[in-house]
Amino acid sequence: MNELAEYKKIVHYMLDLHGRGTTDSAEAPFRHPTWTYTDEQLFEIEKERIFFKEPLLVGFSCEMANPGDCFMFQDLEDINVLMIRDSEGKAHALLNSSLEAGHVSAGDLNKCGENIQHLPCEEKYGMLYICLDKASELNIDKHLADLTPWFQQWDLADTQLIGEHVWDLKSNWKLALDTFCEGYHFDILHKDSVGDFSLGNISQYKRFGSPKRHHRMTFPNKPMLDLRGTDDADWGMEIQTHFQLVHFIYPNVSLLISPTAVEFFVLYPGKKVGEHITRYRSYWRGDINRASWSGGGAKENFDFIVYVVDKEDYWVSANVQKSLNANRRKFSTFGKNEPSLINMHRNFLSAVGLDPDIKEAPNWGDLTGDKKTGSVAA
C-alpha cells in the first residue's frame, strides 16, 4: 500500500464533499429501538455472544515491551486475565492468574500458578488481541481483513504509553460508542474544543471487514481547505494533519490514528445494562519529545482529550441514558448522515441472532434461544 497516495485520495474526496456541501450518508434514516440500550436480557446475551466470542483488542505491544512485563485485563465482570510476555518474548493471556504471580514469574509461565488456563492470544502490528473463548482460532489478519494493509503500514509497535483514564459510567456501552461515530455534533457540543479546528458535519465513511463490521470515519480539519486548487504532486505526508482517522474496530474499540499518536478507547459492558466502562489510553508514536499535529506535547494532548470526552461527550451520554431508562421514547432516529451508527447497531443485533430491522423487544424465552418465537438464533 502506498500510504501517501491513499492520503491524497482522502483529501481529494473530502474537498469534493465540502465543495458540494454534503457528506457521506445512508440511503434513508433509520428508526432504532431504544430498548436495545435498556433490555437486561439483551445485555446478557451481548456479553455471551459478542464479548465472550469475538477477538478483543486489549492493548499494545509497548505495554509489555520486555520479557516478564505484564498487565491485567479485568474490565469484564468476573474475568481476570494476566497478559504477560514470556522469557522468549512471546505474549500470552492467562486466565485466573494474578499480577503478583506475573511479577514473580519474570516470564517463566511455570511460576504463574497451578490453575492457569491459556486463552487465544496473538500479537501483530504492535497490537495485543485475545479471545475469551478458549476454542477460538484467533487470527488478527482475518479479523481486520481489508484494514490489515493500513496496520501493516503503521506498525504501532513503536509507541509509548502516555496516560490512561477510566470512566465507570451509568450509560449503556453501545450508547457511549455512539458518540465516536458521527461528526455533526462537533459544531454544537464541541464548538470551543474540537469544533475550533474541525469541519463539522462532513465525513468520509468506509466499511471494512468480512462481513463489513468495522468502519472508519474521516473528519476533515479546517486547514485542509488551503489545499484546494494546489497541485497534489507537491503534497507530502504532512497532509495527514488535515484530517482525523477514527476507526471503529468491532466490537468495542474506537481508535484514532494520527502521525504522532494513537488514541485507544475500549468499551465494556458494566454490571448492569445501563452501566459501562471506558478505558482510554494514549500512545505516542516515535520521538516522545516531538509536538503533536496540533502543536501541543504528549501530555497536553492526553489531557485535552480526557477533558473533551469527560465534560462534553460523556456528560451528554449519561443524561441520555437517564431519559432512556424512563422508557418514554420507543425509538431513536439515526439520520441519513449517521450511516456508521446504522450499520454498527444492525451488526450488534445480527451478532446476537436478531433481525437487524427488529423493532419490538422479543420474547426471549431463555438466553440460548427460543425456537418457538425464532427471536434468537438457536
C-alpha positions as CSV (number, residue, x, y, z in Angstrom):
1,M,0.0,0.0,0.0
2,N,1.3,3.5,-0.9
3,E,0.4,5.4,2.2
4,L,0.8,8.9,0.8
5,A,-1.2,8.0,-2.3
6,E,-4.1,6.8,-0.1
7,Y,-3.9,10.1,2.0
8,K,-4.1,12.1,-1.2
9,K,-7.3,10.2,-2.2
10,I,-8.8,11.0,1.1
11,V,-8.0,14.7,0.7
12,H,-9.5,14.9,-2.8
13,Y,-12.6,13.1,-1.6
14,M,-13.1,15.4,1.4
15,L,-12.6,18.5,-0.7
16,D,-15.2,17.2,-3.1
17,L,-17.7,16.7,-0.3
18,H,-17.0,20.1,1.0
19,G,-17.3,21.7,-2.4
20,R,-20.7,20.1,-2.9
21,G,-21.9,20.9,0.6
22,T,-22.6,17.3,1.5
23,T,-21.3,14.3,3.4
24,D,-21.3,10.5,3.1
25,S,-24.8,9.3,4.0
26,A,-27.1,6.4,4.3
27,E,-30.0,5.8,1.8
28,A,-32.6,6.7,4.4
29,P,-33.0,7.5,8.1
30,F,-33.2,4.5,10.5
31,R,-35.6,4.1,13.4
32,H,-33.6,2.3,16.1
33,P,-35.5,0.8,19.1
34,T,-34.4,2.3,22.4
35,W,-35.0,-1.0,24.3
36,T,-31.6,-2.1,22.9
37,Y,-30.0,0.2,25.4
38,T,-32.1,-0.9,28.4
39,D,-33.1,-4.6,28.0
40,E,-31.4,-6.7,30.6
41,Q,-31.7,-10.0,28.7
42,L,-30.2,-8.5,25.5
43,F,-27.4,-7.1,27.7
44,E,-26.6,-10.6,29.0
45,I,-26.7,-12.2,25.5
46,E,-24.4,-9.5,24.1
47,K,-21.8,-10.4,26.7
48,E,-22.2,-14.1,25.9
49,R,-22.2,-13.9,22.2
50,I,-20.1,-10.8,21.5
51,F,-17.6,-10.2,24.3
52,F,-17.0,-13.9,25.1
53,K,-16.7,-15.0,21.5
54,E,-15.2,-12.2,19.4
55,P,-11.5,-11.1,19.2
56,L,-10.8,-8.3,21.7
57,L,-8.1,-5.7,21.3
58,V,-6.8,-5.3,24.9
59,G,-3.6,-3.2,24.4
60,F,-0.4,-2.6,22.5
61,S,3.0,-4.2,22.5
62,C,4.7,-1.3,24.3
63,E,2.8,-2.3,27.5
64,M,4.8,-5.5,27.6
65,A,8.0,-4.3,25.9
66,N,10.3,-6.8,27.7
67,P,10.2,-10.5,28.8
68,G,8.4,-10.7,32.2
69,D,6.4,-7.5,31.6
70,C,2.7,-8.0,32.3
71,F,-0.6,-6.3,33.0
72,M,-4.1,-7.3,34.0
73,F,-7.3,-7.4,31.8
74,Q,-10.2,-7.1,34.3
75,D,-12.7,-4.9,32.5
76,L,-15.4,-7.5,32.2
77,E,-17.1,-8.6,35.4
78,D,-15.6,-11.8,37.0
79,I,-12.9,-12.0,34.3
80,N,-9.2,-11.9,35.3
81,V,-6.7,-12.3,32.6
82,L,-2.9,-11.9,33.0
83,M,-1.2,-10.5,29.9
84,I,2.4,-11.5,30.1
85,R,5.5,-11.7,27.8
86,D,7.4,-14.9,28.4
87,S,11.2,-15.3,28.6
88,E,11.4,-15.9,24.9
89,G,9.4,-12.7,24.1
90,K,6.0,-14.3,23.2
91,A,2.8,-12.7,24.5
92,H,0.3,-14.9,26.4
93,A,-3.1,-14.4,28.0
94,L,-3.5,-16.5,31.2
95,L,-7.0,-16.9,32.8
96,N,-7.2,-16.9,36.6
97,S,-3.7,-15.7,37.3
98,S,-2.7,-12.6,39.2
99,L,-0.5,-9.6,38.6
100,E,1.6,-10.6,41.6
101,A,2.2,-14.0,40.0
102,G,3.2,-12.4,36.8
103,H,5.8,-10.2,38.5
104,V,7.2,-13.1,40.5
105,S,7.5,-15.3,37.4
106,A,9.8,-12.9,35.4
107,G,8.4,-14.5,32.2
108,D,8.6,-18.1,33.4
109,L,5.0,-19.2,33.0
110,N,5.5,-22.3,35.1
111,K,5.7,-19.9,38.1
112,C,2.3,-18.3,37.4
113,G,0.2,-20.8,39.4
114,E,-1.2,-24.3,39.1
115,N,-4.7,-23.5,37.7
116,I,-3.9,-21.1,34.9
117,Q,-5.6,-21.6,31.5
118,H,-4.2,-20.3,28.3
119,L,-6.6,-18.2,26.2
120,P,-6.1,-17.5,22.5
121,C,-3.6,-14.6,22.2
122,E,-2.0,-13.0,19.2
123,E,0.4,-10.0,18.8
124,K,0.7,-8.3,15.5
125,Y,1.4,-4.8,14.1
126,G,2.0,-3.7,17.7
127,M,-1.4,-4.8,18.9
128,L,-2.4,-7.4,21.5
129,Y,-5.5,-9.4,20.9
130,I,-7.2,-12.1,23.0
131,C,-10.4,-14.1,22.8
132,L,-12.2,-15.3,25.9
133,D,-13.5,-18.4,24.0
134,K,-10.7,-21.0,24.6
135,A,-11.7,-22.9,21.5
136,S,-11.4,-19.9,19.2
137,E,-8.8,-19.8,16.4
138,L,-7.7,-16.2,16.8
139,N,-6.4,-14.6,13.6
140,I,-5.8,-10.8,13.6
141,D,-5.4,-10.6,9.8
142,K,-8.7,-12.4,9.3
143,H,-10.4,-10.1,11.9
144,L,-9.1,-6.9,10.4
145,A,-9.5,-8.1,6.8
146,D,-9.1,-5.2,4.4
147,L,-7.9,-2.9,7.2
148,T,-4.8,-5.1,7.5
149,P,-2.7,-3.2,5.0
150,W,-3.2,0.0,7.0
151,F,-2.0,-1.5,10.2
152,Q,0.9,-3.2,8.4
153,Q,1.9,0.3,7.2
154,W,1.6,2.0,10.5
155,D,3.1,-0.9,12.6
156,L,2.2,0.5,16.0
157,A,4.9,-1.4,17.9
158,D,6.9,1.8,18.1
159,T,4.7,3.6,20.6
160,Q,5.0,4.7,24.2
161,L,2.1,4.8,26.7
162,I,1.4,8.4,27.8
163,G,-1.5,8.1,30.1
164,E,-4.7,6.2,31.0
165,H,-8.1,7.4,32.1
166,V,-11.0,5.1,33.0
167,W,-14.7,6.1,33.1
168,D,-17.2,4.0,35.1
169,L,-20.4,5.5,33.9
170,K,-24.1,4.9,34.1
171,S,-24.7,4.6,30.4
172,N,-25.0,1.6,28.1
173,W,-21.8,0.6,26.3
174,K,-23.4,1.0,22.9
175,L,-24.8,4.4,23.8
176,A,-21.3,5.6,24.7
177,L,-19.9,4.1,21.5
178,D,-22.4,6.3,19.5
179,T,-20.5,9.4,20.5
180,F,-17.5,8.3,18.4
181,C,-19.4,7.6,15.2
182,E,-20.6,10.9,13.8
183,G,-19.3,14.4,13.4
184,Y,-22.4,16.5,13.1
185,H,-22.3,17.4,16.8
186,F,-18.8,18.9,16.6
187,D,-20.0,22.5,15.9
188,I,-22.6,22.3,18.7
189,L,-21.3,20.2,21.5
190,H,-17.6,20.9,20.9
191,K,-17.7,24.4,19.5
192,D,-14.9,25.6,21.8
193,S,-12.8,22.5,21.6
194,V,-12.8,20.0,18.7
195,G,-15.1,22.4,16.7
196,D,-12.5,25.1,16.8
197,F,-10.3,23.2,14.2
198,S,-12.6,20.6,12.7
199,L,-15.1,21.0,9.8
200,G,-18.4,19.8,11.3
201,N,-20.9,17.5,9.6
202,I,-18.6,16.4,6.8
203,S,-17.0,12.9,6.9
204,Q,-16.0,10.0,4.7
205,Y,-17.5,6.8,5.8
206,K,-15.9,3.4,4.8
207,R,-16.7,-0.1,6.0
208,F,-14.2,-2.8,6.4
209,G,-14.0,-6.5,7.3
210,S,-15.7,-9.6,6.3
211,P,-18.6,-9.1,7.0
212,K,-18.4,-5.3,7.0
213,R,-18.4,-4.8,10.7
214,H,-15.5,-2.3,11.1
215,H,-15.7,1.2,9.9
216,R,-13.6,4.3,9.5
217,M,-14.8,7.9,9.8
218,T,-12.5,10.6,8.3
219,F,-13.2,14.0,9.7
220,P,-11.5,17.0,7.9
221,N,-9.7,19.8,9.7
222,K,-10.1,23.4,8.5
223,P,-6.6,23.8,7.1
224,M,-7.4,21.1,4.5
225,L,-9.3,23.8,2.6
226,D,-6.0,25.5,1.9
227,L,-5.1,22.6,-0.4
228,R,-7.9,23.3,-2.8
229,G,-6.5,24.3,-6.1
230,T,-3.0,23.2,-5.4
231,D,-1.0,20.5,-7.2
232,D,-1.2,17.3,-5.3
233,A,2.3,16.4,-6.6
234,D,3.5,18.9,-4.0
235,W,1.7,17.3,-1.2
236,G,3.7,15.3,1.3
237,M,3.0,13.2,4.4
238,E,2.1,16.4,6.3
239,I,-1.4,16.3,4.7
240,Q,-2.2,13.7,7.5
241,T,-2.6,16.6,9.8
242,H,-5.5,17.9,7.7
243,F,-7.9,15.1,8.8
244,Q,-8.6,12.6,11.6
245,L,-8.9,8.9,11.0
246,V,-11.3,7.5,13.6
247,H,-11.8,3.7,13.4
248,F,-14.5,1.5,14.9
249,I,-12.9,-1.9,15.4
250,Y,-15.7,-4.4,16.1
251,P,-17.0,-5.0,18.6
252,N,-15.9,-2.3,21.1
253,V,-12.9,-0.1,20.1
254,S,-12.7,3.4,18.9
255,L,-9.1,4.0,17.6
256,L,-7.8,7.4,16.3
257,I,-4.6,7.2,14.4
258,S,-2.6,10.4,13.8
259,P,1.0,10.9,12.7
260,T,2.1,11.4,16.3
261,A,-0.4,9.5,18.5
262,V,-2.8,6.5,18.9
263,E,-5.9,7.3,20.9
264,F,-7.4,4.0,22.1
265,F,-10.9,3.9,23.6
266,V,-12.2,0.4,24.5
267,L,-15.7,0.0,26.0
268,Y,-17.0,-2.9,28.1
269,P,-20.5,-3.6,29.5
270,G,-20.7,-3.0,33.2
271,K,-22.6,-4.9,35.9
272,K,-26.0,-3.7,34.6
273,V,-27.4,-2.8,31.2
274,G,-27.2,0.9,31.9
275,E,-23.6,0.9,33.0
276,H,-20.3,0.5,31.2
277,I,-16.5,1.1,31.5
278,T,-14.5,3.1,29.0
279,R,-10.7,2.7,29.2
280,Y,-8.8,5.3,27.3
281,R,-5.1,5.0,26.7
282,S,-3.0,7.5,24.7
283,Y,0.2,6.3,23.0
284,W,2.9,8.4,21.4
285,R,4.4,7.3,18.1
286,G,8.2,7.7,17.7
287,D,10.0,10.6,19.5
288,I,8.3,11.3,22.8
289,N,9.5,14.9,22.7
290,R,8.0,15.9,19.3
291,A,4.9,18.0,19.2
292,S,1.6,16.7,18.1
293,W,0.0,17.8,14.8
294,S,-1.9,20.5,16.7
295,G,1.3,21.8,18.3
296,G,1.0,20.5,21.8
297,G,3.0,17.9,23.6
298,A,2.1,14.3,24.5
299,K,0.7,15.1,28.0
300,E,-1.2,18.2,26.8
301,N,-2.8,16.1,24.0
302,F,-3.9,13.4,26.5
303,D,-5.3,16.0,29.0
304,F,-7.2,17.7,26.2
305,I,-8.9,14.5,25.0
306,V,-9.9,13.5,28.6
307,Y,-11.5,16.9,29.1
308,V,-13.5,16.8,25.8
309,V,-14.8,13.3,26.4
310,D,-15.5,13.8,30.1
311,K,-17.0,17.2,30.1
312,E,-18.8,17.2,26.7
313,D,-19.4,13.7,25.1
314,Y,-20.0,11.6,28.2
315,W,-21.9,14.2,30.1
316,V,-24.5,14.1,27.3
317,S,-24.3,10.3,27.1
318,A,-25.1,9.8,30.8
319,N,-28.1,12.2,30.6
320,V,-29.4,10.5,27.5
321,Q,-29.3,7.2,29.4
322,K,-31.5,8.7,32.2
323,S,-34.1,9.5,29.5
324,L,-33.9,6.0,28.0
325,N,-34.4,4.5,31.5
326,A,-37.6,6.4,31.8
327,N,-38.9,4.5,28.7
328,R,-40.7,7.5,27.3
329,R,-39.4,7.1,23.7
330,K,-39.5,3.8,21.9
331,F,-37.2,4.9,19.1
332,S,-34.1,6.9,18.3
333,T,-33.9,8.1,14.7
334,F,-30.5,7.9,13.1
335,G,-30.4,10.4,10.3
336,K,-29.0,9.9,6.8
337,N,-25.7,11.5,7.8
338,E,-25.2,8.8,10.5
339,P,-24.5,5.7,8.3
340,S,-21.9,4.4,10.8
341,L,-24.5,4.3,13.6
342,I,-27.0,2.5,11.4
343,N,-24.5,-0.2,10.3
344,M,-23.0,-0.7,13.8
345,H,-26.2,-1.3,15.6
346,R,-27.6,-3.5,12.8
347,N,-24.4,-5.6,13.2
348,F,-24.8,-5.8,17.0
349,L,-28.4,-7.1,16.6
350,S,-27.3,-9.7,14.0
351,A,-24.5,-10.8,16.3
352,V,-27.0,-12.0,18.9
353,G,-29.2,-13.7,16.4
354,L,-31.8,-11.0,15.9
355,D,-33.2,-9.5,12.8
356,P,-31.3,-6.2,12.3
357,D,-34.6,-4.5,11.4
358,I,-36.4,-5.7,14.6
359,K,-38.5,-3.0,16.3
360,E,-40.3,-4.7,19.2
361,A,-38.4,-6.4,22.1
362,P,-38.6,-10.2,21.6
363,N,-39.9,-12.7,23.9
364,W,-36.5,-14.1,24.9
365,G,-37.5,-17.5,26.2
366,D,-34.0,-18.1,27.5
367,L,-30.5,-16.9,26.9
368,T,-29.7,-19.8,24.5
369,G,-32.6,-19.1,22.1
370,D,-36.3,-19.8,21.7
371,K,-37.1,-21.9,18.7
372,K,-40.8,-21.2,19.1
373,T,-40.6,-17.5,18.6
374,G,-37.5,-17.5,16.4
375,S,-36.4,-14.3,18.1
376,V,-32.9,-15.5,19.0
377,A,-30.9,-17.8,16.9
378,A,-30.8,-21.3,18.4
